[in-house]
Structure formats: structure tokens, C-alpha cells
Amino acid sequence: RRVTHKDMNLYFILAGENFSEKWRSLLLRQAGVRTDEIRSVSIYGTADAGAIGHETPFTIKLRELAQKNPSFKKALYGMTEFIPTTISYYPDRTYFEMVNGELIFTANVGLPLVRYNIKDHGLLYTREDVIAFLQVYGLYDETMQKLAATWKNPTVILKGRNDVSVTFYALNIYPENLRTGLEDDKVEGLVTGKYVVSVEHTPDLRDQELKLAIELAPGIKESKELEQLVSHSIFENLLKLNTEYRKLYNSIHEKALPQIKLISYGHEQFAVKKHKHRWVKKN
């Protein structure tokens, strides 16, 4: 009998990119395993320092609560258009500081790193800070109390880097804003989730155009109807997730609409030539 992924007791260790809780659920569902807080864990690290933090059942639950409670999300994560990666770290191994909104750390690794800055933006919280947020919003229930008693390390919030966003009419559009449109139920299974976004000027240089090249899933062929479906999904989720984009659309209307180009699966444009896929094409 041919062995498939559904015959395996799969676990996932993830790194390098932020993702939504919906994407996590989609991954586990497609892998044929039950959804729980230990099946998939994202780690935070660098080539120089190795792994310096990881998700826990407590931090994953924080993201789920933030997804369901906008006020709690705003309090915990600040003004952000997506739910950032939320990581526990070990203060006896890595010392974090915040400088001008950037996370810098000191670690005793092979080559000791002192106040090392990899340009990640974020926030730092003690366990007590996070519990206080939960209590204020009535979310410190029995489940969270048990998780907080087990996972006691401080928390680092990773809001990402400025160089992975694209600027469109002076507003930032982040990869998370666009990925959500490709994770929507209407387009799930039709695209791989890979895209490249760029902003280009019109020939008269008066306006800008938001362009996305999107990779189709294996066996899916390009069509005008599919292009419209994917374009609408991207647009709907941008309106919902990015308040600045919503204001822009209300001001300039169709000029703000994303322009979609569907690319066949396996095209060289989406080949990973170095360490990771580049979501943004800089002009």
C-alpha cells in the first residue's frame, strides 16, 4: 500500500516567515492531523545565533484570542494590520532590548553577540505583563491560567521588518495583508500562496499601480474568471485588514485596486534562488 502523509504522525517546526492562525489550521488539515498547540511550532532565530525563541501553547493561544478580540489585539500588539509572531525566549540565554522600536539582543553563542541588531521591529513583555492584559480584558480563564503556570518565560512580539513591506501611495502594505487573501476559502487550493508584489508608476508618472504576480497551484490553469476571483479576494482582505488602504480606496477608488497576474506552477519567477522567497520586488 502506498504511504501518504495521512499515514504519518506529523509535527511541524516552522521558521522565517510570519503566518496567520488560519494558515496554521489549513496546514494541519491538509496534513491530516488534529489541530492542537504542539503540532506546529514556529521558532525565531538567526544564522549567527541559532534558535533564540519559539512558540509555546501559551503564545499560540494569545494569537487565537487576539484574532477573536480586536480590543485585546490592539492592547497587546499595538497598531498593527496583522497578528505578529509571538515567541517565548529564555532570558538566561538571550538578553533582549528595544531601541527605537527595534529589537536588539545579546547572546553568548559561538561568536558572542553584543547588542546585535537584525532590524526586527517588535515589543517585549514579561509573563506578568501578558497576564495583566488578559485580566483587563476578561480573558484570563482557567485554560490561560494553566498555560501561564507551565510556560513562564518572557514574550517577544515580532512585528517584522520595514524592508519586507511595499509602499503604495505612502502607506505600507505588509506580506500578511496579502497572504490572507490567498488563504481565503474561495481561493484555497487554487493558488500556492506564493506571490511577488511591486508598485510601479503609470507612464505619465501621476499615479501608482499595485501589482501582484501570483503562483497557481499544480494543475490549475489561468482564466479570466479565476483572475477576477483571486483579485477580489486580495482586495476584500486588504479592505478588512489594512485601515490605511481602506481610506485610500475610499479616496481614489479604482486606482487603488490590485492588478493581478496569475503565473503557472513551477515558473522560474517563484524559484527560491537563495535562502527564502522574496515577497517584494523593489524597483
Secondary structure, 3 states (H helix, E strand, C coil): CCCCHHHCCCCEEEECCCCCHHHHHHHHHHHCCCCCCCCEEEEEEECCCEEEEECCHHHHHHHHHHHHCHHHHHHHHCCCCCCCEEEEECCCCEEEEEECCEEEEEECCCCCEEEEEEEEEEEEECHHHHHHHHHHCCCCCHHHHHHHHHCCCCEEEEEECHHHCEEECCEEECHHHHHHHHCCCCCECCEEEEEEEEEEECCCCCCEEEEEEEEECCCCCCCHHHHHHHHHHHHHHHHHHCHHHHHHHHHHHHHHCCEEEEECCCCHHHCCCCCCCCCECCC
